[in-house]
Amino acid sequence: MNIGIIGAGNIGKTLAKLLSGAGHQVAISNSRGPATLQSLVAELGDGVQAMSTTEAANFGDIIIEAIPFGSYQQLPVEAIGDKIFVTASNYYPDRDGKIELGSLSDSEFFTQNLTKARVVKAFNTIWYGHLATQGDLSKPVAERRVIFVAGDDADAKHQVSELIEQIGFGAVDTGTLHQSKQQQPDTLIYNKDMTVSDALAILQKDREVDG
Ligand SMILES: NC(=O)c1ccc[n+]([C@@H]2O[C@H](COP(=O)([O-])OP(=O)(O)OC[C@H]3O[C@@H](n4cnc5c(N)ncnc54)[C@H](OP(=O)(O)O)[C@@H]3O)[C@@H](O)[C@H]2O)c1
């Protein structure tokens, strides 16, 4: 599969390495253009090329973003079109400045201009250092470190969950993009080192408490 990544920092470059290692063709991009990414792609090796954000979005069957939350208006909306768009961004007011989300989840807010895209929130609950090292293909999925997914399109979530399994993790679905509030910063499951089976038990218990 071709994967276009927007953002070449901690999360973007870690995913580029893992996904190219799983056999995918990856294009990675930042705001400053592909010339600034030559040493990074040389380091990441075959299977990763540098492009502009628009080119990476055109290239990807699936597009993944990991850019600062406040940059949501700089996404290449036309090139993303109706593709699967994975958003890893989190909103931290102290870091990102005051942004009024209203009743929206942070991912609903971040992707508000992508009216046709099949949006999936994923990779936002795991620190990049753990993403780089904790995938383990030798374990059964239930015993692997969890990565949460949310979104309104079941097939898109399924495809992203398959990518998660291919890099040695296990996916757990928290619901719609609105319900992805459950996997935002300061929630029960955010940035917790837990297995798929632990995560399912915690979410089940939480739902019982909420009635
Ligand atoms: N760090 C983590 O462990 C972690 C884990 C889960 C989720 N997240 C979330 O993922 C997002 C990114 O975090 P990060 O740690 O990867 O950040 P980072 O290391 O600062 O990387 C951000 C990347 O985005 C690029 N960028 C900035 N503005 C852009 C734009 N308008 N278009 C395209 N590229 C742009 C930056 O490059 P240029 O400035 O050169 O363009 C840089 O390559 C944040 O919302 C964060 O909360 C982070």
PDBQT file of the ligand as one rigid body, heavy atoms in Angstrom, charges set to zero:
ROOT
HETATM    1  N1  LIG A 301       5.503  13.040  20.412  1.00  0.00    +0.000 N 
HETATM    2  C1  LIG A 301       4.696  12.011  20.681  1.00  0.00    +0.000 C 
HETATM    3  O1  LIG A 301       5.123  11.007  21.295  1.00  0.00    +0.000 OA
HETATM    4  C2  LIG A 301       3.286  12.034  20.223  1.00  0.00    +0.000 A 
HETATM    5  C3  LIG A 301       2.491  10.887  20.422  1.00  0.00    +0.000 A 
HETATM    6  C4  LIG A 301       1.198  10.857  19.941  1.00  0.00    +0.000 A 
HETATM    7  C5  LIG A 301       0.668  11.971  19.306  1.00  0.00    +0.000 A 
HETATM    8  N2  LIG A 301       1.428  13.094  19.152  1.00  0.00    +0.000 N 
HETATM    9  C6  LIG A 301       0.822  14.262  18.493  1.00  0.00    +0.000 C 
HETATM   10  O2  LIG A 301       1.248  14.285  17.145  1.00  0.00    +0.000 OA
HETATM   11  C7  LIG A 301       1.439  15.648  16.736  1.00  0.00    +0.000 C 
HETATM   12  C8  LIG A 301       2.879  15.796  16.281  1.00  0.00    +0.000 C 
HETATM   13  O3  LIG A 301       3.721  15.477  17.368  1.00  0.00    +0.000 OA
HETATM   14  P1  LIG A 301       5.282  15.221  17.158  1.00  0.00    +0.000 P 
HETATM   15  O4  LIG A 301       5.833  14.954  18.499  1.00  0.00    +0.000 OA
HETATM   16  O5  LIG A 301       5.512  14.261  16.049  1.00  0.00    +0.000 OA
HETATM   17  O6  LIG A 301       5.710  16.684  16.707  1.00  0.00    +0.000 OA
HETATM   18  P2  LIG A 301       7.106  17.201  16.116  1.00  0.00    +0.000 P 
HETATM   19  O7  LIG A 301       8.207  16.240  16.461  1.00  0.00    +0.000 OA
HETATM   20  O8  LIG A 301       7.225  18.613  16.516  1.00  0.00    +0.000 OA
HETATM   21  O9  LIG A 301       6.881  17.099  14.539  1.00  0.00    +0.000 OA
HETATM   22  C9  LIG A 301       5.947  17.894  13.873  1.00  0.00    +0.000 C 
HETATM   23  C10 LIG A 301       6.240  17.773  12.394  1.00  0.00    +0.000 C 
HETATM   24  O10 LIG A 301       5.229  18.469  11.664  1.00  0.00    +0.000 OA
HETATM   25  C11 LIG A 301       5.865  19.307  10.683  1.00  0.00    +0.000 C 
HETATM   26  N3  LIG A 301       4.949  20.396  10.393  1.00  0.00    +0.000 N 
HETATM   27  C12 LIG A 301       4.668  21.483  11.155  1.00  0.00    +0.000 A 
HETATM   28  N4  LIG A 301       3.713  22.211  10.552  1.00  0.00    +0.000 NA
HETATM   29  C13 LIG A 301       3.390  21.565   9.406  1.00  0.00    +0.000 A 
HETATM   30  C14 LIG A 301       2.486  21.828   8.352  1.00  0.00    +0.000 A 
HETATM   31  N5  LIG A 301       1.694  22.899   8.366  1.00  0.00    +0.000 N 
HETATM   32  N6  LIG A 301       2.424  20.960   7.316  1.00  0.00    +0.000 NA
HETATM   33  C15 LIG A 301       3.228  19.873   7.280  1.00  0.00    +0.000 A 
HETATM   34  N7  LIG A 301       4.117  19.575   8.248  1.00  0.00    +0.000 NA
HETATM   35  C16 LIG A 301       4.186  20.410   9.309  1.00  0.00    +0.000 A 
HETATM   36  C17 LIG A 301       7.179  19.702  11.338  1.00  0.00    +0.000 C 
HETATM   37  O11 LIG A 301       8.149  20.063  10.403  1.00  0.00    +0.000 OA
HETATM   38  P3  LIG A 301       8.365  21.558   9.873  1.00  0.00    +0.000 P 
HETATM   39  O12 LIG A 301       8.135  22.470  11.050  1.00  0.00    +0.000 OA
HETATM   40  O13 LIG A 301       9.730  21.536   9.358  1.00  0.00    +0.000 OA
HETATM   41  O14 LIG A 301       7.325  21.708   8.820  1.00  0.00    +0.000 OA
HETATM   42  C18 LIG A 301       7.573  18.380  11.980  1.00  0.00    +0.000 C 
HETATM   43  O15 LIG A 301       8.184  17.527  11.019  1.00  0.00    +0.000 OA
HETATM   44  C19 LIG A 301       1.093  16.512  17.943  1.00  0.00    +0.000 C 
HETATM   45  O16 LIG A 301      -0.235  16.953  17.858  1.00  0.00    +0.000 OA
HETATM   46  C20 LIG A 301       1.242  15.555  19.115  1.00  0.00    +0.000 C 
HETATM   47  O17 LIG A 301       0.427  15.890  20.217  1.00  0.00    +0.000 OA
HETATM   48  C21 LIG A 301       2.727  13.138  19.577  1.00  0.00    +0.000 A 
ENDROOT
TORSDOF 0
